[in-house]
Amino acid sequence: MNQCIVNPAAYKFNTEAFVLLSGNLKHRQIAKIFELINVNLNETLKKNVTLSQYFKNDRGLINISNIDTDILYNKINDLVERRNQIAHGSELDNILDISELENYIYFLEIYCEALFEILSEELIKKESSYRFQKIEKVVKIFDNKILAFEIENYTIRVGDILIVETIENKFSRKTIEKIELNKKPYTEPGRTHGISETLAGQGS
């Protein structure tokens, strides 16, 4: 930071890497931050499996899509309100006991894990668009673990990453663990200069 000030001609502050935030960090404010990367956080969270697991009961998972956001994220908003009261010198009459506090902490862990999953998926989407070559022809998928595909002018190795998009537009990364060429184990890099080869890669 000092170098940027001392020698401004050689450095430029990356304003896109920072967010100007005013107001308390309630769920509504967090959702506004996600809007900056074109993510509707409320809709995306309602489809998140990790968060849905938190709300399950004896009958199984609860459909949280119709539950009001103020109810879903009440623990976060309540903590912010308590922090505000303390910061302004107010006395709290209803202090949380240990058992209640543990529930708050557990929910925050689940909430943050869900946010991380959403951000990770957004990163994978960007990588698939700008850094990865699209597989144009998938020959066949076996047991959701083995993918046979054709690709040209590309070197394939064990350990390479495949990005998979599901029909629900969910993105995930899969590592190639094994490669077979013509149904035989293939250990050397698959050099496909100018020709089309069918390879089967077993993912994790």
C-alpha positions in Angstrom: 0.0 0.0 0.0 2.9 2.4 0.8 4.5 1.7 -2.6 1.2 2.6 -4.3 1.3 6.0 -2.5 5.0 6.7 -2.9 5.1 5.6 -6.6 1.6 6.0 -7.9 2.8 5.8 -11.6 3.7 2.1 -11.2 0.7 1.0 -9.2 -3.0 1.2 -9.4 -5.5 0.5 -6.6 -7.8 -2.4 -7.6 -11.2 -0.9 -6.7 -13.0 -4.0 -8.0 -11.5 -6.2 -5.3 -13.2 -4.2 -2.5 -16.8 -3.4 -1.6 -17.9 -0.2 0.1 -20.2 -1.3 2.8 -22.4 0.9 5.1 -24.9 -0.4 7.6 -25.1 -3.5 9.8 -24.1 -6.8 8.4 -27.5 -8.5 8.5 -28.4 -11.1 6.0 -30.1 -8.4 3.8 -26.7 -6.5 3.5 -24.9 -9.8 2.7 -27.4 -10.4 -0.1 -26.7 -7.0 -1.5 -23.0 -7.8 -1.7 -23.7 -10.9 -3.7 -25.8 -8.8 -6.1 -22.5 -7.2 -7.2 -21.5 -10.5 -8.7 -25.0 -11.1 -10.2 -26.0 -13.7 -7.6 -29.5 -13.7 -6.1 -28.4 -15.0 -2.7 -31.9 -15.6 -1.3 -32.9 -17.8 -4.2 -29.6 -19.6 -4.4 -29.5 -20.4 -0.6 -32.9 -21.9 -0.8 -31.5 -24.5 -3.2 -28.4 -25.1 -1.2 -28.3 -28.6 0.3 -26.0 -27.7 3.2 -28.4 -25.0 4.4 -31.5 -27.2 3.8 -30.0 -29.9 6.0 -30.0 -27.5 9.0 -33.8 -27.1 8.7 -34.7 -30.8 8.4 -36.9 -32.4 11.0 -38.0 -35.9 11.9 -39.9 -36.2 8.7 -36.9 -35.2 6.6 -35.9 -32.0 4.8 -38.2 -29.0 4.9 -38.9 -27.0 1.8 -37.5 -23.6 2.8 -38.4 -21.9 -0.5 -41.6 -20.5 0.9 -40.2 -19.4 4.3 -39.7 -15.6 4.8 -36.0 -14.6 4.8 -36.4 -12.7 8.1 -37.4 -16.0 9.7 -34.7 -18.1 8.0 -31.9 -15.8 9.0 -33.3 -14.6 12.3 -30.2 -15.7 14.3 -27.9 -13.6 12.2 -30.1 -10.5 12.4 -30.6 -11.0 16.1 -26.9 -11.2 16.8 -26.4 -7.9 14.9 -29.2 -6.2 16.9 -27.6 -7.4 20.1 -24.2 -6.1 19.0 -25.8 -2.7 18.2 -27.4 -2.5 21.7 -24.1 -3.4 23.4 -22.1 -1.0 21.2 -24.4 1.9 22.1 -24.2 1.2 25.8 -27.7 -0.4 26.2 -28.2 -3.1 28.8 -29.5 -6.5 27.5 -32.3 -8.0 29.5 -32.4 -11.2 27.6 -28.8 -12.4 27.5 -28.4 -15.7 25.6 -27.5 -18.7 27.7 -24.8 -21.1 26.7 -27.2 -23.6 25.1 -28.8 -20.9 22.9 -25.4 -19.5 21.9 -24.3 -22.9 20.7 -27.3 -23.0 18.4 -26.4 -19.6 17.0 -22.8 -20.6 16.4 -23.8 -23.8 14.7 -26.2 -21.9 12.4 -23.5 -19.4 11.5 -21.1 -22.3 10.6 -23.8 -23.8 8.3 -24.6 -20.4 6.8 -21.0 -19.5 6.1 -20.3 -23.0 4.6 -23.3 -22.4 2.3 -21.9 -19.0 1.2 -18.6 -20.6 0.5 -20.1 -23.3 -1.6 -22.0 -20.6 -3.6 -18.9 -18.6 -4.1 -16.9 -21.7 -5.1 -19.5 -22.6 -7.7 -19.4 -19.0 -9.1 -15.6 -19.3 -9.5 -15.9 -22.6 -11.3 -18.5 -21.0 -13.7 -16.0 -18.2 -14.5 -13.1 -20.7 -14.9 -15.2 -22.8 -17.3 -15.9 -19.8 -19.5 -12.4 -18.2 -19.6 -9.8 -20.9 -18.8 -11.2 -24.3 -19.9 -11.7 -25.9 -23.3 -15.2 -27.1 -23.8 -15.7 -30.8 -24.6 -17.9 -30.7 -27.7 -18.7 -34.4 -28.0 -19.4 -36.7 -25.1 -19.5 -40.3 -26.3 -21.0 -41.9 -23.2 -21.2 -41.7 -19.4 -20.9 -44.9 -17.3 -22.2 -45.0 -13.7 -21.7 -41.2 -13.3 -18.0 -41.9 -12.8 -16.5 -42.7 -16.2 -16.7 -40.2 -19.0 -15.9 -41.1 -22.6 -15.4 -38.2 -24.9 -13.6 -36.9 -28.0 -11.3 -34.0 -28.0 -8.8 -32.6 -30.5 -5.5 -30.7 -30.2 -5.3 -31.1 -26.5 -3.0 -32.9 -24.1 -4.8 -34.9 -21.4 -3.1 -36.1 -18.2 -4.1 -37.9 -15.0 -4.8 -35.2 -12.5 -6.4 -32.8 -14.9 -9.6 -31.1 -13.9 -13.0 -31.5 -15.6 -15.7 -29.0 -14.9 -19.2 -30.6 -15.0 -22.4 -28.7 -15.5 -25.6 -30.5 -14.6 -29.0 -30.1 -16.2 -29.9 -28.0 -13.1 -27.0 -25.6 -14.0 -25.0 -26.7 -11.1 -21.2 -26.7 -11.5 -18.6 -28.9 -9.9 -14.9 -29.9 -10.4 -13.9 -33.5 -11.0 -10.3 -34.8 -11.1 -9.3 -37.3 -13.7 -7.9 -40.3 -11.8 -7.4 -42.8 -14.6 -7.3 -42.7 -18.4 -8.0 -45.5 -20.8 -7.3 -45.4 -24.6 -9.2 -48.1 -26.6 -10.1 -49.8 -23.3 -6.5 -50.1 -22.1 -4.8 -48.2 -19.3 -3.1 -45.1 -20.6 -0.4 -43.6 -18.5 1.4 -41.3 -20.9 0.1 -37.8 -21.8 -2.6 -38.1 -24.5 -1.2 -36.1 -27.4 -4.0 -35.5 -29.8 -2.3 -33.1 -32.3 -4.6 -32.9 -35.4 -6.5 -36.2 -34.7 -9.5 -37.1 -32.7 -9.2 -39.8 -30.1 -11.8 -41.3 -27.8 -10.6 -41.3 -24.2 -12.3 -42.6 -21.0 -11.4 -40.8 -17.8 -12.5 -42.1 -14.4 -13.2 -39.2 -12.1 -13.5 -38.9 -8.3 
